[in-house]
Amino acid sequence: MSKRAVAVAGGAAVGVVLLCQLLPFWAAILVIVGVPALAYLALDPSQRRRLRRVSGKELGR
């Protein structure tokens, strides 16, 4: 994994741990699921099609 990917994964793990300790469980799950869903819905239809079409490895290009 690249250094950037390790930093993102580490930040996400720390964020989930802190989120679970600061918020009730249901609120933490709502944030964890809701933020990516809102980000996906904020994309243009053409961007959504491209995101569905390409694999995860190709997203960084």
Secondary structure by P-SEA (a helix, b strand, c coil): ccaaaaaaaaaaaaaaaaaaaaccaaaaaaaaacaaaaaaaaccaaaaaaaaccccccccc
